[in-house]
Amino acid sequence: MDMRSVIVDAGKKLIREGFTVETWGNISVRDDGGRVYITPSGMDYETCTIDDVVVMDLDGNILSGKRRPSIETAMHLSVYRARPEVGAIVHTHPIYSTVFSCMGEGIPLLIDEAAQALGAEIKTTRYALPGTQELADNCVEALGEKANACLLQSHGAVCVGRDMRSAFKVARVLEMTAEVWCRIRSIGGSYVPISEENIKAMQEFAATKYGQPGQ
């Protein structure tokens, strides 16, 4: 599979599923050889082609592609270096998740889907300017060792997975969870926490028993 095609298809999906507007957000994937494929900076996802995708190593050295890579390249590379199991990253600008990022609040694992897919409670980073190493470092810190997503303060969300499919799954579950939490808050309600024991049980079930082998 050409990983450049994965990036092009994912960019269209980012727009189609309402995870961003215009040219914001960015996407990357890492192959088995450690090469990173990332969206070009500021280009329309609908017209982006495989020739626009930038390929680089984990040190940021460009291996192929003539475009300027995403301004958040440092963030993507920092996450890959910190989390060897991560094979894809989707940086989104969805509405409900961004609401909590603007408040500087995290999102608890308040529904079963979140407990299974998000890995750990979602934290919001300290604020840092877009495209900076500070933002990259804050993102890595907020993700920690277990979380599959974090919120960038006043900015958006970062979702990770072993591949592009799983990263998008995290993005969908995160936004659904954020919407549920927002609606609970809007009626002045609270939620009944899921116990740590049950969270661990669901994560184990999702990792070993749910779905089909090799899926």
VOPAGU-2260 file (C-alpha; in pm, 1 decimal, decimal comma):
REM VOPAGU-2260
SITE   aa  ch    i         X         Y         Z
SITE  MET   A    0       0,0       0,0       0,0
SITE  ASP   A    1     126,3     346,9     -92,1
SITE  MET   A    2     123,6     542,8     232,8
SITE  ARG   A    3      89,5     863,2      35,0
SITE  SER   A    4    -252,4     743,8     -79,8
SITE  VAL   A    5    -344,7     676,0     282,2
SITE  ILE   A    6    -268,9    1040,6     363,4
SITE  VAL   A    7    -464,0    1176,3      64,9
SITE  ASP   A    8    -769,8     962,7     146,4
SITE  ALA   A    9    -751,6    1053,6     515,3
SITE  GLY   A   10    -742,3    1424,4     432,6
SITE  LYS   A   11   -1068,9    1398,3     241,8
SITE  LYS   A   12   -1217,9    1198,9     528,5
SITE  LEU   A   13   -1109,6    1470,8     774,0
SITE  ILE   A   14   -1324,8    1722,2     586,2
SITE  ARG   A   15   -1609,5    1482,4     507,4
SITE  GLU   A   16   -1656,0    1379,0     870,7
SITE  GLY   A   17   -1650,9    1737,1     998,7
SITE  PHE   A   18   -1327,6    1710,1    1195,1
SITE  THR   A   19   -1191,1    2038,0    1058,4
SITE  VAL   A   20   -1262,7    2324,4     818,0
SITE  GLU   A   21   -1069,2    2462,6     523,2
SITE  THR   A   22    -699,8    2363,2     542,5
SITE  TRP   A   23    -662,2    2331,2     920,4
SITE  GLY   A   24    -565,5    2011,0    1094,0
SITE  ASN   A   25    -299,6    1768,4     975,1
SITE  ILE   A   26    -240,6    1397,6     931,9
SITE  SER   A   27      56,4    1164,5     931,6
SITE  VAL   A   28     136,1     795,1     919,0
SITE  ARG   A   29     453,1     599,9     996,8
SITE  ASP   A   30     551,0     293,4     796,4
SITE  ASP   A   31     737,4     -17,6     914,3
SITE  GLY   A   32    1067,9     134,8     805,0
SITE  GLY   A   33    1021,5     438,3    1026,5
SITE  ARG   A   34     942,0     679,6     743,2
SITE  VAL   A   35     679,6     942,7     822,1
SITE  TYR   A   36     428,4    1063,1     560,4
SITE  ILE   A   37     260,5    1394,5     640,6
SITE  THR   A   38      18,9    1641,1     484,2
SITE  PRO   A   39     161,4    1953,7     319,0
SITE  SER   A   40     113,5    2289,5     488,2
SITE  GLY   A   41    -200,5    2486,8     403,8
SITE  MET   A   42    -320,1    2283,9     105,7
SITE  ASP   A   43    -681,0    2200,9      21,3
SITE  TYR   A   44    -749,4    1840,3     124,5
SITE  GLU   A   45    -990,5    1792,8    -166,0
SITE  THR   A   46    -725,4    1871,6    -427,1
SITE  CYS   A   47    -419,9    1725,3    -252,6
SITE  THR   A   48    -251,3    1442,9    -446,7
SITE  ILE   A   49      10,2    1183,4    -358,5
SITE  ASP   A   50     276,0    1409,8    -508,6
SITE  ASP   A   51     193,8    1673,9    -245,6
SITE  VAL   A   52     260,4    1440,0      48,1
SITE  VAL   A   53     592,9    1494,8     223,7
SITE  VAL   A   54     801,9    1195,3     335,7
SITE  MET   A   55    1063,9    1232,3     608,5
SITE  ASP   A   56    1258,0    1042,5     870,9
SITE  LEU   A   57    1203,6    1072,8    1244,9
SITE  ASP   A   58    1467,0    1346,7    1263,7
SITE  GLY   A   59    1268,9    1560,6    1020,7
SITE  ASN   A   60    1498,0    1513,2     721,0
SITE  ILE   A   61    1287,9    1526,1     404,6
SITE  LEU   A   62    1326,9    1211,7     194,5
SITE  SER   A   63    1084,1    1300,8     -82,7
SITE  GLY   A   64     824,3    1560,4    -173,6
SITE  LYS   A   65     858,9    1919,2    -291,0
SITE  ARG   A   66     595,7    2076,6     -66,4
SITE  ARG   A   67     648,9    2245,4     268,6
SITE  PRO   A   68     530,8    1998,2     536,6
SITE  SER   A   69     264,2    2075,5     796,0
SITE  ILE   A   70     362,3    2339,0    1050,9
SITE  GLU   A   71     288,5    2077,9    1318,3
SITE  THR   A   72     557,7    1842,1    1190,3
SITE  ALA   A   73     751,9    1874,0    1518,1
SITE  MET   A   74     444,2    1759,0    1710,0
SITE  HIS   A   75     393,1    1452,9    1491,9
SITE  LEU   A   76     759,8    1351,2    1507,0
SITE  SER   A   77     774,7    1407,1    1883,9
SITE  VAL   A   78     473,4    1181,4    1939,1
SITE  TYR   A   79     621,8     907,3    1719,4
SITE  ARG   A   80     950,8     920,3    1908,2
SITE  ALA   A   81     772,5     906,2    2245,5
SITE  ARG   A   82     518,5     638,0    2152,9
SITE  PRO   A   83     676,3     361,5    1937,0
SITE  GLU   A   84     343,1     178,7    1906,3
SITE  VAL   A   85     175,7     473,3    1731,7
SITE  GLY   A   86     151,6     439,9    1354,8
SITE  ALA   A   87     -83,9     726,1    1267,3
SITE  ILE   A   88    -175,1    1069,0    1401,3
SITE  VAL   A   89    -481,1    1279,5    1320,9
SITE  HIS   A   90    -486,7    1640,4    1441,6
SITE  THR   A   91    -848,6    1758,6    1432,4
SITE  HIS   A   92   -1044,0    2077,9    1501,0
SITE  PRO   A   93   -1385,9    1937,3    1600,4
SITE  ILE   A   94   -1648,3    2151,2    1773,6
SITE  TYR   A   95   -1724,4    1975,1    2102,8
SITE  SER   A   96   -1368,9    1867,5    2178,2
SITE  THR   A   97   -1248,8    2219,5    2106,1
SITE  VAL   A   98   -1504,9    2360,2    2350,6
SITE  PHE   A   99   -1327,5    2178,6    2633,0
SITE  SER   A  100    -984,4    2266,2    2498,0
SITE  CYS   A  101   -1081,4    2634,3    2512,7
SITE  MET   A  102   -1187,2    2592,7    2875,8
SITE  GLY   A  103    -861,8    2415,7    2953,3
SITE  GLU   A  104   -1054,5    2114,1    3079,7
SITE  GLY   A  105   -1010,6    1745,0    3022,1
SITE  ILE   A  106   -1273,3    1489,4    2921,3
SITE  PRO   A  107   -1340,8    1191,7    3150,4
SITE  LEU   A  108   -1403,2     835,8    3031,8
SITE  LEU   A  109   -1774,3     865,1    3099,6
SITE  ILE   A  110   -1909,3     621,7    2838,2
SITE  ASP   A  111   -1813,2     266,3    2749,9
SITE  GLU   A  112   -1680,7     360,1    2406,7
SITE  ALA   A  113   -1443,1     613,2    2560,8
SITE  ALA   A  114   -1322,4     364,1    2819,5
SITE  GLN   A  115   -1240,8     115,7    2543,8
SITE  ALA   A  116   -1092,5     344,0    2277,2
SITE  LEU   A  117    -933,6     646,6    2442,4
SITE  GLY   A  118    -691,3     466,4    2671,0
SITE  ALA   A  119    -698,7     714,7    2958,0
SITE  GLU   A  120    -874,5    1033,0    3067,2
SITE  ILE   A  121    -822,6    1302,6    2806,7
SITE  LYS   A  122    -608,0    1593,8    2925,2
SITE  THR   A  123    -575,4    1945,7    2787,2
SITE  THR   A  124    -225,3    2081,1    2732,7
SITE  ARG   A  125     -87,6    2411,0    2852,7
SITE  TYR   A  126    -117,2    2673,7    2580,9
SITE  ALA   A  127     161,7    2708,1    2325,9
SITE  LEU   A  128     174,7    2872,1    1984,3
SITE  PRO   A  129      98,1    2652,1    1682,7
SITE  GLY   A  130     398,6    2499,6    1510,8
SITE  THR   A  131     633,3    2530,9    1807,3
SITE  GLN   A  132     840,7    2267,9    1982,0
SITE  GLU   A  133     674,7    2382,4    2303,8
SITE  LEU   A  134     337,9    2272,7    2166,5
SITE  ALA   A  135     492,7    1942,0    2058,7
SITE  ASP   A  136     637,2    1883,3    2406,3
SITE  ASN   A  137     307,0    1976,2    2573,6
SITE  CYS   A  138     122,5    1731,6    2349,4
SITE  VAL   A  139     358,1    1445,5    2435,0
SITE  GLU   A  140     320,3    1524,9    2805,3
SITE  ALA   A  141     -60,6    1529,9    2786,8
SITE  LEU   A  142     -76,0    1201,1    2596,9
SITE  GLY   A  143     153,5    1032,0    2844,0
SITE  GLU   A  144     206,4     659,9    2799,3
SITE  LYS   A  145    -154,7     542,9    2769,2
SITE  ALA   A  146    -391,7     807,7    2632,4
SITE  ASN   A  147    -483,8     785,7    2265,6
SITE  ALA   A  148    -586,3    1150,5    2247,5
SITE  CYS   A  149    -530,7    1486,8    2407,9
SITE  LEU   A  150    -664,8    1839,8    2364,7
SITE  LEU   A  151    -445,7    2132,6    2264,9
SITE  GLN   A  152    -558,3    2434,3    2463,4
SITE  SER   A  153    -769,9    2671,6    2250,5
SITE  HIS   A  154    -669,1    2475,4    1942,3
SITE  GLY   A  155    -813,6    2128,6    1884,7
SITE  ALA   A  156    -738,9    1762,2    1941,5
SITE  VAL   A  157    -464,1    1510,9    1866,3
SITE  CYS   A  158    -567,6    1148,0    1817,1
SITE  VAL   A  159    -330,8     854,4    1773,0
SITE  GLY   A  160    -360,4     489,8    1675,2
SITE  ARG   A  161    -165,4     193,1    1547,5
SITE  ASP   A  162    -287,5     280,1    1197,1
SITE  MET   A  163    -503,8     541,2    1025,1
SITE  ARG   A  164    -822,6     345,1    1078,5
SITE  SER   A  165    -771,6     324,9    1453,8
SITE  ALA   A  166    -666,5     691,4    1476,6
SITE  PHE   A  167    -993,3     795,5    1311,0
SITE  LYS   A  168   -1184,2     567,3    1546,0
SITE  VAL   A  169   -1026,1     751,4    1838,2
SITE  ALA   A  170   -1120,7    1085,6    1679,0
SITE  ARG   A  171   -1484,8     979,8    1643,2
SITE  VAL   A  172   -1511,2     841,6    1995,2
SITE  LEU   A  173   -1341,3    1148,8    2141,9
SITE  GLU   A  174   -1584,1    1387,9    1972,5
SITE  MET   A  175   -1885,9    1176,9    2069,9
SITE  THR   A  176   -1766,7    1167,6    2429,8
SITE  ALA   A  177   -1707,9    1543,8    2427,9
SITE  GLU   A  178   -2060,5    1601,9    2297,2
SITE  VAL   A  179   -2213,9    1376,6    2563,8
SITE  TRP   A  180   -2016,6    1555,9    2835,5
SITE  CYS   A  181   -2117,0    1895,9    2694,9
SITE  ARG   A  182   -2484,6    1799,7    2692,3
SITE  ILE   A  183   -2466,5    1667,3    3048,3
SITE  ARG   A  184   -2307,9    1995,8    3157,0
SITE  SER   A  185   -2566,7    2201,0    2964,9
SITE  ILE   A  186   -2854,1    2062,7    3176,4
SITE  GLY   A  187   -2661,3    2101,7    3499,5
SITE  GLY   A  188   -2611,2    1730,0    3537,5
SITE  SER   A  189   -2324,8    1508,4    3642,2
SITE  TYR   A  190   -2218,9    1157,2    3547,4
SITE  VAL   A  191   -2172,9     832,0    3735,2
SITE  PRO   A  192   -1805,2     733,3    3696,7
SITE  ILE   A  193   -1713,7     394,9    3553,7
SITE  SER   A  194   -1488,7     214,1    3800,0
SITE  GLU   A  195   -1120,2     166,5    3720,9
SITE  GLU   A  196   -1177,1    -207,7    3743,4
SITE  ASN   A  197   -1446,9    -198,2    3476,8
SITE  ILE   A  198   -1243,4      35,2    3256,5
SITE  LYS   A  199    -952,8    -209,4    3263,1
SITE  ALA   A  200   -1188,0    -500,6    3192,7
SITE  MET   A  201   -1336,1    -324,4    2888,6
SITE  GLN   A  202    -995,8    -230,2    2754,5
SITE  GLU   A  203    -880,2    -589,3    2786,4
SITE  PHE   A  204   -1197,2    -710,9    2614,6
SITE  ALA   A  205   -1155,8    -460,4    2329,1
SITE  ALA   A  206    -790,3    -558,4    2282,4
SITE  THR   A  207    -831,8    -937,0    2288,7
SITE  LYS   A  208   -1189,7   -1044,3    2223,6
SITE  TYR   A  209   -1384,7    -779,8    2029,3
SITE  GLY   A  210   -1404,3    -796,6    1650,6
SITE  GLN   A  211   -1246,9   -1051,3    1417,3
SITE  PRO   A  212    -890,4   -1187,7    1418,8
SITE  GLY   A  213    -658,8    -977,3    1205,1
SITE  GLN   A  214    -919,4    -703,0    1171,0
